[in-house]
């Protein structure tokens, strides 16, 4: 996973309520950032749309 995509997934997770310990674990490679983001998106009460721009 590229650094930009990882950072974006961590931002999504943080926006949806991931705590600092979970975010730190993902930043340190102990948990995939994408898995953390999907977990929080899956339980989000609000609708969401995730757009991945691979042009960069």
Buried (B, 14 or more C-beta within 10 A) or exposed (E): EEEEBBEBBBBBBBEBEBEEEBBEBBEEEEBEBBEBBBBBBEEEEEEEEEEEEEEE
